[in-house]
């Protein structure tokens, strides 16, 4: 049912960092009485619901997960504006007990806003298992707000949380956290200037802090309520602050962390010495050892995926080849029979693509294991030390890692990146990541030409994509997208033993997504290609593909690619890859007439490894699929979408030519 705020007695907003268990607590409270949609004018998910407790109807809204309320990202702006303008009766700040220092930063910002806060101390079981106890009473005393212990997956503490919400509603607390006395002098100066003049119902103290930080959004909101003299005086105080302390935003951020440290003194009680988690973090996050470990993890992951999936892929390929051969002549219509079951037939093309579903499943199963274990978040944190040198924020590594799965959600994930220029740079380079769609084609070629060493070849393409992305981002950030890179903050989750069922479920979800995409895009694309490969320009049937429409198109463009050693079939396969990269392999199967010989043997009989490696590099770099281009247009605009298409085409051709030229010079 759709949750109605009007029929509720109390309005409660759930706030917190990403991955703190906020959604689980929301589901525990609302059950089936919830509705999920989008925030008005945004593509960010909005979840709202109703909870009944002791005869009281509570309207619960799950705010987007944010690390702060600086309003750099869409999520931060939504969360902040809701608390300011919708004025929920209670804000439940859900914090991860295993990372209190990071989580309480947001708590202090909520208190600055003047919110009526209840703190939900979640994941206490994890920190206790790691050998640490929390003095809840001392934490409650120092924060000056109600603190409730919860374990969301076990629904522990839900009753106590509801009781705390009702009590906070009846007896609101608005704790004021004070910073260093010298900093407080400046805050109070600005506070006196705005107090009694701002009409939006904002906390004068919070407005003062934001104006000192130079928050443009807040300045715009209050400028209509302040005179020019007031604004000039505020700017004067801000300049004095900068002269004494330096960057205001960084200074106040440091002040918050200092307060958090003081609050936590004696709150966290270590009952064990160095834990396994501590030892793992020392290795994974170390600058010297961390990067080799990261590369080794990726290498092992690809080797595992190839070794496990190879027998299943081979079996599926053989089945489709046998079925295609057995059904020849069944329709009685020459052109239809040839289209469906011939050497260039649709069934052979589809079978070739689907035979690599086991590889996709295995790869994402392994990725899920690493993610659930807690390693991927640490890899992101580690890579931040490198990303800054290339003008990208640490959060960009998350979108790049997501790009290994699919560039579409990866581009969407860049919304969390603060700063428009940084975000655009991350969007533009993301298609250089080797997505799972291209992996289907690369796997077939790598297995054919390099056998068991194919995993090393695929690994080299992953590394090349990353290096090119960093190179392009460096050029962009030093030319058309100049600007400072933001500080990267990420939640490092507790190490957990991966649950096999969950990892299999995630992998199946990815495989199912591939099937869905196959039905909507890949299969229709192969059918269109099949039709174009059996009809001449005069729309007459031909069993000679060189007389077909698609051959004429490919032969027209082939001279451009002659220096690379490619025939028109490779050119046409690349053109159809614009629809979806999975089509490239199916297109080659159709155009070369795999039949009993098989796509691998057919390609191996025509090209040497150097030529095919150059072709793989071209497919890695050249234009994104049409869906990704549409998403880039939506997120960054038509100008950057077109820029991405053209620069990747030029870069792809240049890299392929370079590989072939150097290889021939070396006598490869």
Residue pairs with C-beta under 8 A, 6 or more apart in sequence:
1 32
1 33
1 34
1 35
2 35
3 30
3 33
3 34
3 35
3 48
3 49
3 50
3 59
3 60
4 50
4 59
5 11
5 48
5 59
7 50
7 57
8 50
8 57
8 58
8 59
9 56
9 57
9 58
10 56
10 57
10 58
10 59
10 89
10 90
10 165
10 166
10 169
11 58
11 59
11 61
11 86
11 88
11 89
11 90
12 58
12 59
12 60
12 61
12 88
12 89
12 90
12 91
12 92
12 165
13 60
13 61
13 63
13 82
13 83
13 86
13 88
13 90
13 91
13 92
14 22
14 25
14 26
14 60
14 61
14 62
14 63
14 92
14 94
15 22
15 63
15 66
15 79
15 83
15 91
15 92
15 93
15 94
15 106
15 110
16 22
16 65
16 93
16 94
16 95
16 103
16 106
16 120
17 65
17 66
17 67
17 95
17 96
17 102
17 103
17 106
17 491
18 65
18 66
18 67
18 491
19 65
19 96
19 491
19 493
20 65
20 94
20 95
20 96
20 103
20 122
20 123
20 491
21 94
21 96
21 122
21 123
21 150
21 152
21 153
22 62
22 65
22 94
23 47
23 62
24 152
24 153
25 92
25 94
25 120
25 122
25 150
25 152
25 158
25 161
26 34
26 47
26 49
26 60
26 62
27 34
28 152
28 155
28 158
29 49
29 51
29 58
29 60
29 158
29 161
29 162
30 49
30 50
30 51
30 60
31 49
33 49
33 50
33 51
34 47
34 48
34 49
34 50
35 47
35 48
35 49
36 45
36 46
36 47
37 45
37 46
38 44
38 45
38 46
39 45
39 46
39 78
42 74
42 78
43 412
44 64
44 74
44 75
44 78
44 415
45 64
46 61
46 62
47 61
47 62
48 59
48 60
48 61
48 62
49 59
49 60
50 57
50 58
50 59
50 60
51 57
51 58
51 60
51 162
52 58
53 162
53 163
53 165
53 166
54 162
54 166
56 166
58 162
58 165
61 82
61 88
63 78
63 79
63 82
63 83
64 74
64 75
64 76
64 78
64 79
65 75
66 73
66 75
66 76
66 79
66 106
67 102
67 105
67 106
67 489
67 491
68 76
68 105
68 106
68 109
68 489
69 76
69 79
69 80
69 83
69 106
69 109
69 110
69 113
70 76
70 213
70 215
70 249
70 418
71 77
71 80
71 215
71 217
72 418
72 419
72 486
73 415
73 416
73 417
73 418
74 415
75 415
75 416
77 217
80 113
82 88
83 91
83 110
83 113
83 115
84 113
84 200
84 201
84 202
85 200
87 201
88 115
89 116
89 169
90 116
90 117
90 118
90 165
90 168
90 169
91 110
91 115
91 116
91 117
91 118
92 117
92 118
92 119
92 120
92 161
92 165
93 106
93 107
93 110
93 117
93 118
93 119
93 120
94 120
94 122
94 150
95 103
95 104
95 106
95 107
95 119
95 120
95 121
95 122
96 102
96 103
96 122
96 123
96 491
96 493
97 121
97 122
97 123
97 124
97 126
97 127
97 134
98 123
98 126
98 127
98 130
98 493
98 494
99 491
99 492
100 134
100 260
100 264
100 267
100 268
101 257
101 260
101 261
101 264
102 489
102 491
104 143
104 260
104 263
104 264
105 253
105 256
105 257
105 260
107 117
107 119
107 143
108 177
108 256
108 259
108 260
109 256
110 117
111 117
111 145
111 174
111 175
111 176
111 177
112 177
112 203
112 205
112 206
112 209
113 203
113 206
114 174
114 203
114 205
114 206
115 174
116 168
116 169
116 172
116 173
116 174
117 145
117 168
117 173
117 175
118 145
118 146
118 147
118 148
118 161
118 164
118 165
118 168
119 139
119 140
119 143
119 145
119 146
119 147
119 148
120 148
120 150
120 157
120 161
121 134
121 136
121 139
121 147
121 148
121 149
121 150
122 150
122 151
122 152
123 151
123 152
123 494
124 134
124 149
124 150
124 151
125 151
125 154
126 494
126 496
127 134
127 494
130 272
130 275
130 277
130 494
131 270
131 271
131 272
131 273
131 275
132 268
132 269
132 270
132 271
132 272
133 268
133 269
133 271
134 267
134 268
134 269
135 266
135 267
135 268
135 269
136 147
136 149
138 266
138 267
139 147
139 263
139 264
139 267
140 146
140 147
142 262
142 263
142 267
143 175
143 263
144 173
144 175
145 173
145 175
146 164
146 167
146 168
146 173
148 157
148 160
148 161
148 164
149 156
149 157
149 160
150 156
150 157
150 158
150 160
150 161
151 157
176 205
177 259
178 184
179 187
179 252
179 255
179 256
179 258
179 259
180 255
180 258
182 244
183 245
183 251
183 252
183 255
186 212
186 237
186 240
186 241
187 205
187 208
187 209
187 212
188 208
189 208
189 237
190 207
190 208
190 211
190 212
190 234
190 237
190 238
191 204
191 205
191 207
191 208
193 208
193 226
193 230
193 233
193 234
193 237
194 204
194 207
194 208
194 211
194 222
194 225
194 226
194 230
194 234
195 204
197 225
197 226
197 230
198 204
198 207
198 222
198 225
198 226
199 225
200 221
200 222
200 225
202 221
202 222
207 218
207 222
209 252
210 218
210 219
211 218
211 219
211 222
211 234
211 238
212 237
212 238
212 241
212 248
212 252
213 248
213 249
213 252
214 238
214 248
214 249
223 231
226 234
238 248
241 248
241 251
242 248
245 251
276 495
277 494
277 495
280 495
281 378
281 492
283 289
283 290
283 293
284 290
284 293
284 375
284 378
284 379
284 382
285 378
285 381
285 382
287 382
287 385
290 382
291 382
291 386
294 379
294 382
294 383
295 463
297 370
297 375
297 379
298 459
298 462
299 455
299 456
299 459
301 363
301 366
301 367
301 370
302 363
302 455
302 458
302 459
302 462
303 455
304 362
304 366
305 359
305 362
305 363
305 366
305 455
306 359
306 443
306 447
306 452
306 454
306 455
306 458
308 358
308 362
309 356
309 358
309 359
309 361
309 362
309 363
310 447
312 358
313 355
313 356
313 358
313 359
313 443
314 355
316 351
316 354
316 355
316 357
316 358
317 351
317 352
317 355
317 598
319 351
320 347
320 348
320 350
320 351
320 352
320 354
320 355
321 348
321 351
321 594
321 595
321 596
321 598
323 347
323 351
324 341
324 345
324 347
324 348
324 351
325 341
325 595
325 596
327 340
327 341
327 347
328 337
328 341
328 342
329 337
329 341
330 337
330 341
331 337
331 340
334 541
335 534
335 535
335 541
338 344
338 345
338 534
338 541
338 543
339 345
339 346
339 527
339 530
339 531
339 534
340 346
340 347
341 347
342 348
342 534
342 543
342 593
343 593
343 594
343 595
344 530
344 533
344 534
344 545
344 590
344 591
344 593
345 530
345 590
346 523
346 526
346 527
346 530
346 590
348 589
348 590
348 594
348 595
349 526
349 529
349 530
349 586
349 587
349 589
349 590
350 518
350 522
350 523
350 526
350 586
351 589
352 444
352 585
352 586
352 589
352 594
352 599
353 440
353 518
353 522
353 526
353 582
353 583
353 585
353 586
354 518
356 439
356 440
356 443
356 444
356 585
357 511
357 514
357 515
359 439
359 440
359 443
360 436
360 439
360 440
360 510
360 511
360 514
361 507
361 508
361 510
361 511
362 507
363 436
363 439
364 405
364 436
364 506
364 507
364 510
364 511
365 503
365 504
365 506
365 507
367 376
367 404
367 405
368 498
368 502
368 503
368 506
368 507
369 498
369 503
370 376
372 496
372 498
372 499
372 502
372 503
373 495
373 496
373 497
373 498
374 492
374 493
374 494
374 495
374 496
376 401
377 490
377 491
377 492
377 493
378 492
379 397
379 401
380 394
380 397
380 398
380 401
380 490
381 394
381 488
381 490
381 492
383 394
383 397
384 393
384 394
384 397
384 488
384 490
387 393
387 394
387 396
387 397
387 470
387 485
387 488
388 394
388 485
388 488
390 470
390 471
390 473
390 474
390 477
391 422
391 425
391 473
391 474
391 476
391 477
391 478
391 481
391 485
392 422
392 425
392 426
392 470
392 473
392 477
392 485
393 417
393 418
393 419
393 422
393 426
393 485
393 486
393 487
393 488
394 488
394 489
394 490
395 416
395 417
395 418
395 426
395 488
395 490
396 414
396 417
396 422
396 425
396 426
396 473
398 413
398 416
398 490
399 410
399 411
399 413
399 414
399 417
399 426
399 430
400 410
400 426
400 429
400 430
400 433
400 466
400 469
402 409
402 410
402 413
403 410
403 430
403 431
403 432
403 433
403 434
403 435
404 433
404 434
404 435
404 436
404 462
405 435
405 436
405 510
406 435
406 436
406 437
406 513
407 430
407 431
407 433
407 435
407 624
407 625
407 628
407 631
408 627
408 628
408 631
410 430
410 433
411 427
411 430
411 628
411 631
411 632
411 635
412 631
412 635
414 423
414 426
414 427
414 430
414 635
415 423
415 635
417 423
417 426
417 486
418 486
419 483
419 485
419 486
421 477
421 481
421 482
421 483
422 477
422 481
422 483
422 485
422 486
423 636
424 481
424 636
424 640
425 473
425 476
425 477
425 481
426 473
427 632
427 635
427 636
427 640
427 644
428 472
428 473
428 476
428 632
428 636
428 640
428 643
428 644
428 647
429 468
429 469
429 470
429 472
429 473
429 476
430 469
431 624
431 628
431 632
431 644
431 648
432 465
432 466
432 468
432 469
432 472
432 620
432 621
432 648
433 465
433 466
433 469
434 442
434 458
434 461
434 462
434 465
434 620
435 581
436 510
436 514
437 517
437 580
437 581
437 582
437 625
438 581
438 584
438 619
438 620
439 458
440 581
440 582
440 585
441 581
441 582
441 584
441 585
441 588
441 616
441 619
442 457
442 458
442 461
442 616
442 619
442 620
443 454
443 458
444 585
444 599
444 600
445 600
445 603
445 612
445 615
445 616
446 454
446 455
446 457
446 458
446 616
447 454
447 600
448 599
448 600
448 601
448 603
448 604
449 457
449 604
449 609
449 612
449 613
450 456
450 457
450 609
457 613
457 616
461 616
461 617
461 620
464 617
464 620
465 620
465 621
468 621
468 651
468 655
472 647
472 651
477 483
477 485
514 582
517 580
517 582
518 582
521 579
521 580
521 582
521 583
521 627
522 579
522 580
522 582
522 583
522 586
525 576
525 579
525 580
525 583
525 586
526 583
526 586
526 587
526 590
529 550
529 572
529 576
529 583
529 586
529 587
529 590
529 591
530 590
532 548
532 549
532 550
533 545
533 548
533 549
533 550
533 551
533 590
533 591
534 541
534 542
534 543
534 545
534 548
535 541
535 542
535 548
535 549
536 542
536 547
536 548
536 549
537 549
537 552
542 548
545 551
545 591
545 593
550 572
550 591
551 568
551 572
553 572
553 575
554 568
554 569
554 571
554 572
554 575
555 568
557 568
557 571
557 575
558 566
558 567
558 568
558 571
561 570
561 571
563 657
563 660
564 611
564 614
564 615
564 618
564 656
564 657
564 660
565 607
565 611
565 614
565 660
566 611
566 615
567 606
569 588
569 591
569 592
570 588
570 615
572 587
572 591
573 583
573 584
573 587
573 588
573 591
574 584
574 618
574 619
574 622
576 583
576 584
576 587
577 583
577 584
577 587
577 619
577 622
577 623
577 625
578 623
578 625
578 626
579 625
579 626
580 625
580 626
580 627
581 619
581 625
584 619
585 599
588 599
588 603
589 599
592 599
592 602
592 603
592 606
593 602
594 602
603 612
607 615
609 668
610 659
610 660
610 663
610 664
610 668
611 660
613 659
614 656
614 657
614 659
614 660
614 663
615 656
617 652
617 655
617 656
617 659
618 652
618 653
618 655
618 656
619 652
620 652
621 648
621 651
621 652
621 655
622 648
622 649
622 652
622 653
623 629
623 645
623 648
623 649
624 632
624 644
624 645
624 648
629 641
629 644
629 645
630 641
632 640
632 641
632 644
633 640
633 641
